[in-house]
Structure formats: C-alpha cells, structure tokens
C-alpha cells in the first residue's frame, strides 16, 4: 500500500488475486476492515451502547497492520493475527452451538406450550430453524472470509520477515541497479 524503500520481490508465492502483491492486498483488505470498524464505532456512539471499546480495539489492530506495512515492522502484524485467531475460534464455537440448537426438538423452540397446538409448535419451530439457518450461513461466510484475511496478513508477515527484514529486497534492488535516492529525486519526493 505504502511505497516501500525498495521494490517488493514479485514471485508467485508473494502474489494473490490478479497478481497483486501480498503486502498491497493485506493493506487494502485491512483498510476495508478499518472502514467497517469505523462504521460500527459510529453506530455504537449514536446508540450509546457499552460496546464502544470493541470497535476501538479493532481499529487499533487494523492501524497496527497498516503501520507494520509502512515501517516494515513484522512484529506489528502479531496483535491482529492473535485477536483474529481468537475471533475465528469463538465464531467456530458459536457455529457449533447454533448447529446443535437447530437440531433440538420442536418443543424447545415453542416456549410455553400449554396453549399451542402441535401444528403451531411445529410452525414456530420451523420459523426459528429458518432464522438459525440464515444465521449459520452468514456465520460460515464470515468465518471463511476471516480465515482468508488472516491468511493474507500471515503471508504478508512471513514475506516481511523472509524478504524485507532479512535484507534480501535491498540486495535484490542493488543487484539490478535500483537506486532509491535517484528514483525519489526524479519523482520529486525529496
């Protein structure tokens, strides 16, 4: 996302969708997440909920990923990876709970069954199962997307450690005659 000091190593293992470099893709996806967390924060402030710290924590994590990319500090990817792992595990636990819930008997969904006929109980249970099915489908999609984002950020961190902080990117740039100072002067950055 940010202009690196030396050009990134472009190899198939470091590219993703449409030949986009893994660092750039991680930054783009994190900016989308940052936008979403900002909208959630605005909603929390408008509705005065007690959930305000959660989007703030997520915003801090997303900013840490962007700072890791800008300043080439791979350890700043770790907070996002740890929290995202915990969120994915908790999402998986919720998914298991919902699947177990959807398999329960009709009476579980009916609540007070004294005044309801069997058809009404069955209808109410089917309504609940339909809502739970939609919730399960949304949760599965979000888990898959969360795993994809986690993997992209993990690969960006691995690239940063293997290529950037080890000095390979700088050596590769110098071996092809890339001069950072000339490029920056030509573009008017200095």
C-alpha positions as CSV (number, residue, x, y, z in Angstrom):
1,X,0.0,0.0,0.0
2,X,2.7,2.4,1.0
3,X,5.7,3.0,-1.2
4,X,8.4,0.7,0.1
5,X,12.0,1.8,0.2
6,X,13.0,-0.9,-2.3
7,X,10.7,-2.7,-4.8
8,X,8.9,-5.8,-3.4
9,X,10.0,-9.2,-4.6
10,X,7.5,-10.3,-7.2
11,X,7.3,-14.1,-7.1
12,X,4.2,-16.3,-7.4
13,X,4.4,-17.2,-3.7
14,X,4.1,-13.4,-2.9
15,X,1.2,-12.6,-5.2
16,X,-2.5,-13.2,-4.8
17,X,-5.6,-12.2,-6.8
18,X,-4.9,-10.7,-10.2
19,X,-1.1,-10.8,-9.5
20,X,-1.5,-8.3,-6.6
21,X,1.4,-8.4,-4.2
22,X,0.6,-9.8,-0.8
23,X,1.6,-6.7,1.1
24,X,-0.7,-4.5,-1.0
25,X,-3.6,-6.9,-0.8
26,X,-3.3,-7.1,3.0
27,X,-3.3,-3.3,3.3
28,X,-6.3,-3.0,1.0
29,X,-8.3,-5.6,2.9
30,X,-7.3,-4.1,6.3
31,X,-8.5,-0.6,5.1
32,X,-11.9,-2.2,4.2
33,X,-12.0,-3.7,7.7
34,X,-11.0,-0.4,9.2
35,X,-13.8,1.3,7.3
36,X,-16.3,-1.3,8.7
37,X,-15.0,-0.9,12.2
38,X,-15.3,2.8,12.0
39,X,-19.0,2.5,10.9
40,X,-19.6,0.1,13.8
41,X,-17.9,2.7,16.2
42,X,-20.2,5.4,14.8
43,X,-23.2,3.2,15.4
44,X,-22.1,2.4,18.9
45,X,-21.7,6.1,19.7
46,X,-25.0,7.1,18.1
47,X,-26.9,4.4,20.1
48,X,-24.8,4.9,23.2
49,X,-24.1,1.3,23.8
50,X,-21.5,-0.1,26.1
51,X,-19.8,-1.9,23.2
52,X,-17.7,1.1,22.2
53,X,-14.3,-0.4,23.4
54,X,-14.7,-3.3,20.9
55,X,-14.5,-1.4,17.7
56,X,-11.8,0.8,19.2
57,X,-9.7,-2.3,19.8
58,X,-10.3,-3.5,16.3
59,X,-9.4,-0.1,14.8
60,X,-6.2,-0.1,16.8
61,X,-5.4,-3.6,15.5
62,X,-6.1,-2.6,11.9
63,X,-3.9,0.5,12.2
64,X,-1.1,-1.7,13.6
65,X,-1.2,-3.8,10.4
66,X,-1.0,-0.6,8.3
67,X,1.9,0.7,10.4
68,X,3.6,-2.7,10.0
69,X,3.4,-2.4,6.3
70,X,4.5,1.3,6.2
71,X,7.5,0.9,8.5
72,X,8.3,-2.7,7.6
73,X,8.0,-4.0,11.2
74,X,6.7,-7.6,11.0
75,X,6.0,-7.8,14.8
76,X,3.2,-5.3,14.4
77,X,1.2,-8.0,12.5
78,X,1.1,-10.2,15.5
79,X,-1.7,-8.5,17.5
80,X,-4.1,-8.7,14.6
81,X,-3.2,-12.4,14.0
82,X,-3.7,-13.3,17.6
83,X,-7.0,-11.5,18.0
84,X,-8.3,-12.7,14.6
85,X,-7.4,-16.3,15.7
86,X,-9.4,-15.8,18.9
87,X,-12.4,-14.3,16.9
88,X,-12.3,-17.2,14.4
89,X,-12.2,-19.8,17.2
90,X,-15.1,-18.1,19.1
91,X,-17.0,-17.9,15.8
92,X,-16.5,-21.6,15.3
93,X,-17.8,-22.3,18.8
94,X,-20.9,-20.2,18.1
95,X,-21.4,-22.1,14.9
96,X,-21.3,-25.5,16.7
97,X,-23.7,-24.2,19.3
98,X,-26.1,-23.0,16.6
99,X,-25.9,-26.3,14.7
100,X,-26.7,-28.2,17.9
101,X,-29.6,-25.8,18.7
102,X,-31.1,-26.2,15.2
103,X,-31.2,-30.0,15.8
104,X,-33.3,-29.7,19.0
105,X,-36.9,-30.9,19.3
106,X,-39.9,-28.7,18.3
107,X,-40.8,-28.1,22.0
108,X,-37.5,-26.4,22.6
109,X,-38.5,-23.6,20.2
110,X,-42.1,-23.4,21.3
111,X,-41.5,-21.9,24.7
112,X,-44.8,-22.0,26.7
113,X,-46.6,-25.0,25.1
114,X,-49.8,-25.0,27.3
115,X,-51.9,-23.1,24.8
116,X,-50.3,-24.1,21.5
117,X,-51.4,-26.9,19.2
118,X,-48.9,-29.3,17.7
119,X,-49.2,-27.5,14.3
120,X,-48.5,-24.1,15.9
121,X,-45.5,-25.6,17.8
122,X,-44.1,-27.1,14.6
123,X,-44.7,-23.8,12.7
124,X,-42.9,-21.8,15.4
125,X,-40.0,-24.3,15.5
126,X,-39.7,-24.2,11.7
127,X,-39.6,-20.4,11.8
128,X,-36.8,-20.5,14.4
129,X,-34.9,-23.1,12.4
130,X,-35.2,-20.9,9.2
131,X,-33.7,-17.9,11.1
132,X,-31.0,-20.0,12.6
133,X,-30.2,-21.4,9.2
134,X,-29.7,-17.9,7.8
135,X,-27.6,-17.0,10.8
136,X,-25.5,-20.1,10.3
137,X,-25.0,-19.4,6.6
138,X,-23.9,-15.8,7.4
139,X,-21.5,-17.0,10.1
140,X,-20.0,-19.6,7.7
141,X,-19.4,-17.0,5.1
142,X,-17.8,-14.6,7.6
143,X,-15.6,-17.4,9.0
144,X,-14.4,-18.2,5.5
145,X,-13.6,-14.6,4.7
146,X,-12.0,-14.1,8.2
147,X,-9.7,-17.1,7.5
148,X,-8.8,-15.7,4.1
149,X,-7.9,-12.3,5.7
150,X,-6.0,-14.0,8.4
151,X,-4.0,-16.0,5.9
152,X,-3.3,-12.9,3.7
153,X,-1.9,-11.0,6.8
154,X,0.1,-14.0,7.9
155,X,1.6,-14.3,4.5
156,X,2.4,-10.6,4.4
157,X,4.2,-11.0,7.8
158,X,6.1,-14.0,6.5
159,X,7.1,-12.1,3.4
160,X,8.2,-9.2,5.6
161,X,10.4,-11.5,7.7
162,X,11.8,-13.6,4.9
163,X,12.5,-10.9,2.3
164,X,12.4,-7.3,3.8
165,X,13.9,-7.6,7.3
166,X,16.5,-10.1,6.1
167,X,17.8,-7.6,3.6
168,X,17.0,-9.7,0.5
169,X,14.9,-7.0,-1.0
170,X,17.6,-4.4,-0.6
171,X,20.3,-6.8,-2.1
172,X,18.0,-7.7,-5.0
173,X,17.3,-4.0,-5.7
174,X,21.0,-3.2,-5.7
175,X,21.9,-6.1,-7.9
176,X,19.6,-4.8,-10.6
177,X,20.9,-1.3,-10.2
178,X,17.9,0.2,-8.4
179,X,18.9,3.4,-6.6
180,X,16.3,4.6,-4.1
181,X,17.7,8.2,-3.9
182,X,17.6,8.7,-7.7
183,X,14.0,7.4,-8.0
184,X,12.8,9.6,-5.2
185,X,14.5,12.7,-6.7
186,X,13.1,12.0,-10.1
187,X,9.6,11.8,-8.7
188,X,10.0,15.0,-6.7
189,X,9.7,13.3,-3.3
190,X,12.8,15.0,-1.9
